């Protein structure tokens, strides 16, 4: 392959990589490839001068032409129009200095098995995002989410900033960021587009035990190693136990979702720390885990929960060698030092749990693929308990730990192109069979 052809091939591949790769990993790789191409250009220029001198000497000294033939040919191609190579390198650098728009959304139809009059259709969410790269090393990411189609004082809809942060590449494979960003926990919190998961609705473990979509404001570091290991660490805001309402059932449905702050004038006297590790060094294999911990009281005057501390951890694994897709996740949360607080909540229906956990296993298979069309049936089995134990409950008030719920979901994803999916599934609840339901959905992402 001559130099011009090689150059065009590299250019096409890099442009494709810049378009198709995820922003958090692909851009860094694209920049490395650009720098490599620029370095090769300089090497070729130097090689051209040396080759010309060597070729002239070869004519007079009758040196073996085979030693220099390949170098001469390559140099002559570059010499024909060296400015064009320079322009292409500049164009490649320009591709990363741009603003890129993104979006995802989903609409779901749900029909309870035993209460067809409660069937409903919901525009669950539409998210609009923008990523702007200021230069080769600094970018901004922002996402605005609208839930349930309409937002007003009389509606249940919500408008929220899902992400808003600036990231700086300190060196290849090491980034720092500041702002409001997603916690690197589990599978779904950072990859929750409807085209990225199975089922019309997000799985229950990663919504009730791990709140989704969970974001905090603060500082973070992330890195990638050549052996397939990646890591995250950070110092951020956390949860606020002052928001716990023991008179409502929200805390029993999802303990952390009821006390999250989401960057809304978040109390920050008590900050939290997090860390995550993921390994992708074997094709088709992902294993990892994360931990998040922080105090919840924020030194509030006369609040008996100031010493309460949350610790949430999870481990996960995925095996996706080809058509088969297997995944599993386990997560456990604990809130310590809740006894005194719960004693003040005597008689209320929802005291603060001291532990909650859940796990699931899931299997999917690419049953059929033709062109852009792909059919993927799946089966998921999950067990979770949002109030597994309590501390400090007053004897005789009858608040007992919740029973563990088991949910089996059988469904199908039909991808009609890379960014559009149609979904259907049936969910069976073991403890509360009034929640058994059929679901249909459509989702997109780009």
Buried (B, 14 or more C-beta within 10 A) or exposed (E): EEBBEEBEEBBEEBBEBBEEBEBBEBBBBBBEBBBEBBEBBEEBBEBBEEBBEBBEEBEEEEEEEEEBEEBBEBBBBBBEEBEEBEEBBEEBBEBBEEEBEBBBBBBBBBBBBEEEEEEEEBBBBBBBBBBBBEEBBEBBBBBBBBBBBEEEEEEEBEEBBBBBBBBBBEEEBBBBBBBBBBBBBBBBBBEBBBBBBBBBBBBBBBBBBBBBBBBBBBBBBBBBEEEBBBBBBBBBBBBBBBBBEBEEEBBBBBBBBBBBBBBEEBBBEBBBBBBBBBBBEEEEBBBBBBBBBBBBBBEBEEBBBBBBBBBBBBBBBBBBEEEEBBBBBBBBBBBBBBBBBBBBBBEBBBBBBBBBBBBBBBBBBBEEEEEEEBBBBBBBBBBBBBBBEBBBBEEEEEBEBBEBBEBEBBBBBBBEEEBBBBBBBBBBBBEEEEBBBBBBBBBBBE
